[in-house]
Amino acid sequence: MDEAAGRDEQDDIESSGPSGADAGKDRNAGHSDFGELLRSHSAGWRLLAERMHPDQQPALERLDEIGMDSALLRDALDGFRQQALLIHSAVSAQARAYEEMLEAGGPDDPEAYENYCRTIEFLHELLPGGKH
């Protein structure tokens, strides 16, 4: 089957509107987009952390070769890298907590939503500048 034709058929099905049990699935589709966004941001922070690793900066080695000490720059890059890894971990944990909330009943379930909020508050406290 042609992929374009398959997409057209799928668009027709989706545009006809949800009914019954399908209505809940469509409502959760928007929620899963947020989970996907969180995972994407987490991956971005991880990539940034990898690129900030001092070993990934050949210019630092060149500074050392010409007699300029790169220790301060290396330390700064490593500090930024550690911050990026922390944010990566926090956003990844938020994505997991969000998905768990959806599996437990979504934001309409008071207990599931409260557990998600508590997790987010805990994660914010772990970040620099968070509530203490």
Protein Blocks (a to p, Z undefined) as FASTA:
>chain_A
ZZklmmmmmmmmmmnopahjlmmmmmmmmmmmmmmmmmmmmmmmmmmmmmmpmklmmklm
mmmmnopafklmmmmmmmmmmmmmmmmmmmmmmmmmmmmmmmnnpjmlmklmmmmmmmmm
mmmmmpghiaZZ
